[in-house]
């Protein structure tokens, strides 16, 4: 996993631990179904609402505040928005996206290239 996402995931886990001990292990990001909603999303507030017996939207507000207080979120995140009953959508700063590209280039990963060691002939 790339360092930006790893840093944010660790920060999210720390925030979840403050809300409910042991909840940090459930920290996860998803890709929003609609790209306009952001770069990352989490449903952690809705997952914790029932065990904590709290309103998921209010829990999302508390989690958002905790996330914005984390240095990693200040460095890499442009906005944290709450949608619907407690979805948390995260928009990354351009610097975060540039960092991800930089890491891929430094790792010398050949994306989109196939290694053709032998020729294969097809009859069409």
C-alpha positions as CSV (number, residue, x, y, z in Angstrom):
1,X,0.0,0.0,0.0
2,X,1.3,3.5,-0.7
3,X,2.5,5.7,2.1
4,X,-0.2,8.4,1.8
5,X,-3.0,5.8,2.2
6,X,-1.1,4.0,4.9
7,X,-0.6,7.2,6.9
8,X,-4.3,8.1,6.6
9,X,-5.3,4.6,7.5
10,X,-3.2,4.7,10.7
11,X,-4.6,8.1,11.6
12,X,-8.2,6.8,11.1
13,X,-7.4,3.8,13.3
14,X,-6.1,6.1,16.0
15,X,-9.3,8.1,15.8
16,X,-11.5,5.0,16.0
17,X,-9.5,3.8,19.1
18,X,-10.4,7.0,20.9
19,X,-14.1,6.5,20.2
20,X,-14.1,2.8,21.0
21,X,-11.1,0.7,22.2
22,X,-10.5,-2.1,19.8
23,X,-12.3,-0.4,16.9
24,X,-9.0,0.7,15.2
25,X,-8.6,-2.7,13.8
26,X,-11.7,-2.1,11.7
27,X,-10.2,1.0,10.0
28,X,-10.7,0.8,6.3
29,X,-11.1,2.9,3.2
30,X,-13.3,2.3,0.2
31,X,-13.5,3.9,-3.2
32,X,-16.7,6.1,-3.4
33,X,-19.2,4.7,-5.8
34,X,-19.5,8.1,-7.4
35,X,-16.1,9.8,-8.2
36,X,-17.6,13.3,-7.4
37,X,-18.0,12.2,-3.8
38,X,-14.2,12.2,-3.2
39,X,-11.1,10.0,-3.4
40,X,-11.7,7.8,-0.3
41,X,-14.6,6.9,1.8
42,X,-15.3,5.1,5.1
43,X,-18.4,3.7,6.7
44,X,-16.7,3.4,10.2
45,X,-19.2,5.7,11.9
46,X,-22.2,3.7,10.7
47,X,-20.5,0.4,11.8
48,X,-19.7,1.8,15.3
49,X,-23.0,3.5,15.8
50,X,-25.0,0.5,16.9
51,X,-22.5,-1.0,19.4
52,X,-21.9,2.5,20.9
53,X,-25.7,3.2,20.9
54,X,-25.2,6.6,19.2
55,X,-26.6,8.4,16.2
56,X,-24.4,7.5,13.2
57,X,-24.5,11.0,11.8
58,X,-23.4,12.5,15.1
59,X,-20.7,9.8,15.5
60,X,-19.6,10.7,12.0
61,X,-19.3,14.4,13.0
62,X,-17.2,13.4,16.0
63,X,-15.0,11.2,13.9
64,X,-14.6,13.9,11.3
65,X,-13.4,16.3,14.0
66,X,-10.9,13.8,15.3
67,X,-9.7,13.0,11.8
68,X,-9.1,16.7,11.0
69,X,-7.0,17.0,14.2
70,X,-4.6,14.3,13.0
71,X,-1.4,15.6,11.3
72,X,-1.7,13.1,8.4
73,X,-5.1,14.4,7.5
74,X,-3.8,18.0,7.7
75,X,-1.0,17.1,5.3
76,X,-2.8,15.0,2.7
77,X,-6.5,15.8,2.9
78,X,-8.3,18.7,1.3
79,X,-11.8,18.1,2.7
80,X,-13.7,15.6,4.9
81,X,-17.4,15.6,4.2
82,X,-20.3,13.7,5.8
83,X,-23.0,12.4,3.5
84,X,-26.3,10.7,4.2
85,X,-26.7,8.8,7.5
86,X,-22.9,8.8,8.3
87,X,-20.8,8.1,5.2
88,X,-17.5,10.0,5.4
89,X,-16.0,11.1,2.1
90,X,-12.4,12.3,1.9
91,X,-10.9,14.5,-0.8
92,X,-7.1,14.3,-1.2
93,X,-5.0,17.4,-1.8
94,X,-3.1,17.4,-5.2
95,X,0.1,17.0,-3.3
96,X,-1.2,13.6,-2.0
97,X,-1.9,12.4,-5.6
98,X,1.5,13.7,-6.7
99,X,3.1,11.8,-3.9
100,X,1.4,8.5,-5.0
101,X,2.6,9.0,-8.6
102,X,6.2,9.8,-7.3
103,X,6.2,6.6,-5.3
104,X,5.1,4.5,-8.3
105,X,7.8,6.1,-10.4
106,X,10.5,5.5,-7.8
107,X,9.4,1.9,-7.4
108,X,10.0,1.5,-11.2
109,X,6.8,-0.5,-11.5
110,X,5.9,-1.2,-15.1
111,X,2.2,-0.5,-15.2
112,X,0.4,-1.5,-18.4
113,X,3.3,-3.3,-19.9
114,X,3.3,-7.0,-20.7
115,X,6.5,-9.0,-21.0
116,X,6.6,-10.8,-24.3
117,X,9.5,-13.2,-24.2
118,X,8.3,-15.4,-27.0
119,X,6.3,-14.7,-30.1
120,X,2.8,-16.2,-30.3
121,X,1.3,-16.6,-33.7
122,X,-2.5,-16.6,-34.1
123,X,-4.5,-17.7,-37.1
124,X,-7.3,-15.2,-37.6
